[in-house]
Amino acid sequence: MRACIDIGGTKVSVSLNDPARPLELLARRHEPTAHTGTSEAVALQCIRMVAEACAELRIDPAQVQQVGVAAPGPFVLCDGRIELATPNICGGLPGSHGRLPNDWGTAPLEAPLLRRFARVRIENDAVAALEAERRWGALQGASHCAYVTWSTGVGCGLCVDGRVLHGKQGNAGHLGHSFASDDAHAVCGCGNVGDIEALVGGYALERRLGAPAHALFARAGQGDAQALATVDELCRVMGRALHNITAVLDLERISLGGAVFLNNQTLLLPRLAAQLKSRLPSLTAGCELLPAGLGLRVGDFGAVALLD
């Protein structure tokens, strides 16, 4: 039995998995991501939740020695171990503006987990989701593809010529922190002004609109003209981001996930597809946009994929 952990800026999900049944998640549980206490609070939260899952199944926790962790970046390395420098988790980062109740510059993850588990594999959550989508979801059979999450933040996992891209610190694919605008009011938790996440990420939408994102999409779904105009602008920004990775990497397929997208895909998918296909078809023709085949469970299965 191995542990599967999906860490997000909003919540942490933990489950156990039998290698013989990779698509079966056992004793699954989730709770809000820890934002107080010491900088190891998130790692300690994960360890506690694994122990609780073991107790539910009446398994000795000592028997669970492998863990796959899908975590939001950016990552930094400290003594060769991964720590999170994640704007939606670390309140001590420049640009956080006191939004989070902690002063963490980074959140150690790999080192505390290795004190508990014999084998730990941590990947960016979008990279983990990419691997799961290539194995079991909408990207099966694709050698030139991406997984893009539109949720609390915006993330991306990339695969070119059948090779998943990682980068020097595991940060390849941070689409959300690429620049899209000079809008001085669009400030990301990372400190960037005018990046993709500051313009369309879930946290940013609530801050910029003064109301929860789901309220905007509900009004748009009811035909409200002003809400539809706002959704069109969000899709223009996100659509350009999808166009850019397609143009740079010559992609054949993009799987789209994350709560913002999946909860509003009927509204968003045709608009994003129109943005992608409206420019330079010699580069974008033949690139499919598809909802994540694993749906809202793609993060959980991403953690499973890291251990297979």
C-alpha positions in Angstrom: 0.0 0.0 0.0 1.3 3.5 -0.9 0.1 7.0 0.0 -1.0 9.5 -2.6 -1.0 13.2 -1.7 -2.4 16.1 -3.8 -1.5 19.5 -2.3 -3.2 22.7 -3.5 -3.4 26.2 -2.3 -6.9 25.6 -1.1 -7.0 22.0 0.0 -4.9 18.9 0.6 -6.2 15.5 -0.5 -4.8 12.2 0.7 -5.6 8.6 -0.2 -4.1 5.1 -0.1 -3.6 2.9 -3.1 -2.9 -0.7 -3.8 -0.4 -1.0 -6.7 -2.5 -3.9 -8.1 -5.5 -1.5 -8.5 -4.0 1.9 -9.5 -7.4 3.6 -10.2 -8.8 2.7 -6.8 -8.4 5.4 -4.2 -8.9 4.1 -0.6 -9.7 6.1 2.6 -9.7 9.3 0.6 -10.0 12.5 2.6 -9.4 16.2 2.1 -9.2 19.3 4.3 -8.2 22.9 3.9 -4.4 23.5 3.3 -2.6 24.4 6.5 -1.6 28.1 6.5 -0.5 28.6 10.1 2.1 27.1 12.5 5.7 26.4 11.5 6.8 26.3 7.9 6.6 22.5 8.0 2.9 22.6 8.7 1.8 21.4 5.3 4.2 18.4 5.4 3.1 17.5 8.9 -0.5 17.8 7.8 0.1 15.3 5.0 1.8 12.9 7.4 -1.1 13.1 9.9 -3.7 12.6 7.1 -1.9 9.5 5.9 -2.0 8.1 9.4 -5.7 8.8 9.6 -6.2 7.0 6.3 -4.3 4.0 7.6 -6.4 4.0 10.8 -9.6 4.0 8.7 -8.4 0.8 6.9 -6.9 -0.6 10.0 -3.4 -0.7 8.4 -0.2 -0.3 10.4 1.1 3.1 9.2 4.6 1.7 9.3 3.6 -0.5 6.3 3.1 2.5 4.1 6.6 3.6 3.0 6.0 5.0 -0.5 4.4 8.4 -1.2 3.7 10.3 -4.4 3.1 14.0 -3.9 1.6 16.4 -6.5 2.4 19.8 -5.2 2.1 23.4 -6.5 5.3 25.2 -7.3 7.5 27.0 -7.7 9.9 24.6 -6.1 13.3 25.6 -4.6 16.0 23.2 -3.5 17.5 23.4 0.0 20.4 21.0 0.6 19.0 19.1 -2.4 15.5 18.7 -1.0 12.3 20.3 -2.4 10.7 23.2 -0.6 7.6 25.0 -1.8 7.9 28.7 -2.7 4.2 28.7 -3.6 2.3 32.1 -3.5 -0.9 30.5 -2.4 0.8 28.7 0.5 3.7 30.9 1.7 2.6 34.2 3.1 6.2 35.5 3.5 6.8 35.8 -0.2 7.2 39.2 -1.8 3.9 40.3 -3.2 1.7 38.3 -0.8 0.4 41.5 0.7 -0.6 39.9 4.0 -3.1 37.7 2.2 -2.0 34.6 4.1 -1.6 34.3 7.9 2.1 33.2 7.9 5.5 34.5 7.2 6.9 31.4 5.5 9.4 32.2 2.7 9.3 28.5 1.8 7.5 25.4 3.1 9.9 22.4 3.5 8.3 19.3 2.0 10.7 16.6 0.9 12.9 16.6 4.0 10.1 16.2 6.6 8.4 13.5 4.4 11.7 11.6 4.2 11.8 11.5 7.9 8.6 9.4 7.7 8.6 7.6 4.4 11.4 5.5 2.7 10.5 6.6 -0.8 9.2 10.1 -1.7 8.6 11.4 -5.2 7.4 15.0 -5.5 6.4 16.6 -8.8 4.6 19.8 -9.7 0.9 19.1 -9.6 0.4 19.9 -13.2 3.3 17.6 -14.2 1.8 14.8 -12.1 -1.6 15.4 -13.7 0.0 15.3 -17.1 1.4 11.9 -16.3 -2.0 10.6 -15.1 -3.8 12.0 -18.2 -1.2 10.4 -20.5 -1.7 7.0 -18.8 -5.5 7.0 -18.1 -7.1 10.2 -19.3 -7.5 12.5 -22.3 -3.8 12.5 -23.4 -3.4 8.7 -24.0 -1.4 8.1 -27.1 -0.2 11.8 -27.4 3.5 12.4 -27.7 3.3 16.3 -28.0 0.8 17.5 -25.4 0.1 19.5 -22.3 -2.1 19.5 -19.2 -3.3 22.9 -18.1 -5.1 23.5 -14.8 -7.3 26.6 -14.4 -8.1 26.6 -10.7 -6.9 28.6 -7.6 -3.9 29.3 -9.8 -2.9 28.4 -13.3 -0.4 25.5 -14.0 0.9 23.5 -16.8 2.7 20.2 -17.5 4.4 19.7 -20.8 5.4 16.7 -22.9 7.4 17.0 -26.2 8.5 14.1 -28.3 7.2 11.8 -25.6 9.4 13.3 -22.9 7.9 15.1 -19.9 9.7 18.4 -19.3 11.0 19.1 -15.8 13.6 21.8 -15.8 16.5 22.5 -13.5 14.4 22.6 -10.3 11.2 20.9 -11.5 9.6 24.2 -12.4 9.1 23.7 -16.2 5.6 24.7 -17.3 4.8 27.6 -14.9 2.4 29.1 -17.4 0.6 31.0 -14.7 3.6 33.2 -14.0 4.3 34.2 -17.6 3.4 37.8 -18.4 0.3 38.8 -20.3 -0.5 42.4 -19.4 0.8 45.7 -18.1 -2.3 46.0 -15.8 -0.8 47.5 -12.6 -3.9 46.3 -10.7 -3.4 42.7 -11.6 -0.8 41.7 -8.9 -0.1 38.0 -8.4 0.7 36.4 -5.0 4.2 35.8 -6.4 4.7 39.6 -6.9 4.4 39.6 -10.7 2.3 42.3 -12.1 0.1 41.3 -15.0 0.9 37.6 -15.2 -1.7 35.0 -16.3 -2.5 33.9 -12.7 -3.0 37.5 -11.6 -5.5 37.9 -14.4 -7.6 34.7 -14.4 -6.6 32.5 -11.4 -9.3 31.7 -8.9 -7.9 33.8 -6.1 -7.3 36.7 -8.5 -10.9 36.6 -9.8 -12.5 37.0 -6.4 -10.0 39.8 -5.5 -10.5 41.6 -8.8 -14.3 41.1 -9.1 -15.2 41.6 -5.5 -17.3 38.5 -5.6 -16.7 34.7 -5.8 -15.8 33.4 -9.2 -18.7 31.0 -9.3 -21.1 34.0 -9.1 -19.6 35.4 -12.2 -20.0 32.2 -14.1 -23.5 31.6 -12.8 -24.6 35.1 -14.2 -22.8 34.4 -17.5 -24.6 31.0 -17.8 -27.9 32.9 -17.3 -27.0 35.2 -20.2 -26.0 38.3 -18.3 -24.3 40.5 -20.9 -21.7 42.1 -18.6 -20.8 38.7 -17.1 -20.4 37.2 -20.6 -18.2 40.1 -21.6 -16.0 39.4 -18.6 -15.8 35.7 -19.4 -14.9 36.5 -22.9 -12.0 38.6 -21.6 -10.8 35.9 -19.3 -10.9 33.4 -22.2 -9.0 35.9 -24.4 -6.1 35.9 -21.8 -6.2 32.1 -21.2 -6.7 31.4 -24.9 -3.6 33.4 -25.7 -1.7 31.4 -23.1 -2.8 28.1 -24.8 -1.9 29.5 -28.2 1.6 30.4 -27.0 2.5 27.0 -25.6 1.0 25.4 -28.8 3.1 27.7 -31.0 6.3 27.2 -29.0 6.0 23.4 -28.6 3.9 22.3 -31.7 1.3 20.5 -29.5 -1.2 18.0 -30.8 -3.5 17.9 -27.7 -4.1 19.9 -24.5 -6.1 18.5 -21.6 -7.8 21.1 -19.4 -8.5 20.7 -15.7 -8.9 22.6 -12.5 -12.1 23.6 -10.7 -12.5 26.9 -12.5 -12.5 25.2 -15.9 -14.2 21.9 -15.1 -17.1 23.5 -13.2 -17.7 25.8 -16.2 -16.5 23.9 -19.2 -19.6 24.2 -21.2 -19.1 28.0 -21.1 -15.3 28.1 -21.4 -14.3 25.3 -23.8 -15.7 26.7 -27.0 -14.4 30.2 -26.2 -10.9 28.9 -25.5 -11.0 26.7 -28.6 -12.0 29.8 -30.7 -9.1 31.8 -29.3 -6.6 29.0 -30.0 -7.7 28.4 -33.6 -8.2 32.0 -34.6 -4.5 32.8 -35.0 -1.9 31.3 -37.4 -3.6 28.0 -38.2 -0.3 26.7 -39.7 0.8 26.3 -36.0 -2.4 25.6 -34.2 -4.4 23.5 -36.6 -4.8 20.0 -35.4 -4.3 20.8 -31.7 -7.3 19.5 -29.7 -8.6 21.0 -26.5 -10.2 18.4 -24.3 -11.5 18.4 -20.7 -9.4 16.3 -18.4 -10.4 12.7 -18.8 -9.9 12.1 -15.1 -12.0 15.2 -14.1 -11.7 16.7 -10.7 -9.8 13.5 -9.5 -6.9 14.2 -11.8 -4.7 15.5 -8.9 -5.3 12.3 -6.9 -4.5 10.1 -9.9 -1.5 12.3 -10.6 0.0 11.3 -7.3 -0.7 7.7 -8.1 1.0 8.0 -11.5 4.2 9.2 -9.7 4.6 5.8 -8.1 3.9 3.6 -11.1 
